[in-house]
Amino acid sequence: MNLGEYGKTAESKTAAFLRKRGYAVIKRNYSCRFGEIDIIAEKGEYIVFVEVKARSTDSIVSPKEAVDAVKRQKILLTAKDYITKTETELQPRFDVADVRISKTEDGRTVYSLNYITNAF
């Protein structure tokens, strides 16, 4: 599996996690000139913009640390673009899915999800 496939799998696992918890996943991989948002979901009074970051367990930088100030700014601008185009009146919230990838001794790939609500 290449890096892009790991990322897509992490996004799919995060979307499934959200659905199990009652979220409606509205859009995946929304992009505009400002950037991209991995998952846009709704639950109750919230529209939730989710950044999914996946890293191997031996990575120097954790997935949540990879969502730095520059990345957060791009997400905020992209979310504003989405809200403007859809005219949603829901309260925006920004979450991060911190996904760790490891291999078992028998070669299976394991994904561990730490979901951070109101990450920024």
C-alpha positions as CSV (number, residue, x, y, z in Angstrom):
1,M,0.0,0.0,0.0
2,N,1.3,3.5,-0.8
3,L,1.0,6.6,1.3
4,G,-2.1,7.9,-0.6
5,E,-3.9,4.6,0.0
6,Y,-3.1,4.7,3.7
7,G,-4.6,8.3,3.8
8,K,-7.8,7.2,1.9
9,T,-8.2,4.3,4.3
10,A,-7.8,6.5,7.3
11,E,-10.4,8.9,5.9
12,S,-12.8,6.0,5.2
13,K,-12.3,4.7,8.8
14,T,-12.9,8.2,10.2
15,A,-16.1,8.6,8.1
16,A,-17.4,5.2,9.4
17,F,-16.5,6.3,13.0
18,L,-18.6,9.4,12.5
19,R,-21.6,7.6,11.0
20,K,-21.6,5.1,13.9
21,R,-21.9,8.1,16.2
22,G,-24.9,9.6,14.4
23,Y,-23.1,12.1,12.2
24,A,-24.3,12.6,8.6
25,V,-21.2,12.7,6.3
26,I,-22.2,15.3,3.8
27,K,-19.0,15.7,1.7
28,R,-15.6,14.1,1.4
29,N,-12.5,15.9,0.0
30,Y,-14.1,19.3,-0.5
31,S,-11.7,21.5,-2.3
32,C,-11.5,25.1,-3.5
33,R,-8.7,27.6,-4.2
34,F,-7.9,27.9,-0.5
35,G,-7.3,24.2,0.2
36,E,-9.1,20.9,1.0
37,I,-11.2,19.6,3.8
38,D,-11.2,15.8,4.2
39,I,-14.7,15.3,5.7
40,I,-17.6,17.6,6.2
41,A,-20.3,16.2,8.5
42,E,-23.4,17.4,10.4
43,K,-24.8,16.5,13.7
44,G,-27.3,18.5,15.7
45,E,-26.6,22.2,15.5
46,Y,-23.1,21.6,14.1
47,I,-21.4,21.5,10.8
48,V,-18.2,19.7,11.4
49,F,-15.0,20.1,9.3
50,V,-12.7,17.2,9.9
51,E,-9.0,17.1,9.1
52,V,-7.8,13.5,8.9
53,K,-4.1,13.0,9.5
54,A,-2.4,9.6,9.5
55,R,1.1,8.7,10.5
56,S,3.0,5.6,11.3
57,T,3.5,4.9,15.0
58,D,7.2,5.5,14.6
59,S,6.8,8.9,12.9
60,I,8.7,11.8,14.6
61,V,5.6,14.1,14.3
62,S,2.2,12.9,15.6
63,P,-0.8,13.3,13.2
64,K,-2.3,16.1,15.3
65,E,1.0,18.0,15.4
66,A,1.0,18.0,11.6
67,V,-2.1,20.2,11.7
68,D,0.0,23.3,12.2
69,A,-1.0,27.0,12.0
70,V,-0.7,27.2,8.2
71,K,-2.9,24.1,7.7
72,R,-5.5,25.4,10.2
73,Q,-5.6,28.7,8.3
74,K,-6.2,26.9,5.0
75,I,-9.0,24.8,6.6
76,L,-10.6,27.9,8.0
77,L,-10.6,29.6,4.7
78,T,-11.9,26.5,2.9
79,A,-14.7,26.1,5.5
80,K,-15.7,29.7,5.0
81,D,-15.9,29.1,1.3
82,Y,-18.1,26.0,1.8
83,I,-20.4,27.9,4.3
84,T,-20.7,30.8,1.9
85,K,-21.6,28.6,-1.1
86,T,-24.1,26.3,0.8
87,E,-25.5,29.1,3.0
88,T,-25.7,26.7,6.0
89,E,-26.7,28.3,9.3
90,L,-25.2,25.5,11.4
91,Q,-22.5,26.3,14.0
92,P,-19.1,25.4,12.5
93,R,-16.7,23.1,14.5
94,F,-13.2,22.0,13.6
95,D,-12.1,18.5,14.6
96,V,-9.0,16.4,13.9
97,A,-8.8,12.7,13.4
98,D,-5.4,11.6,14.6
99,V,-4.8,8.2,13.0
100,R,-1.8,6.0,13.9
101,I,-0.8,3.2,11.5
102,S,1.1,0.2,12.7
103,K,1.9,-3.3,11.4
104,T,1.4,-6.5,13.4
105,E,3.9,-9.3,13.5
106,D,2.0,-11.2,10.9
107,G,2.0,-8.2,8.5
108,R,-1.5,-6.8,9.0
109,T,-2.0,-3.0,9.0
110,V,-3.7,-1.6,12.1
111,Y,-5.3,1.8,12.3
112,S,-5.8,3.5,15.7
113,L,-8.1,6.6,15.8
114,N,-7.9,9.3,18.3
115,Y,-10.8,11.7,17.5
116,I,-10.3,15.3,18.8
117,T,-13.5,17.4,19.0
118,N,-13.0,21.2,18.9
119,A,-9.4,20.7,18.0
120,F,-9.0,24.4,17.0
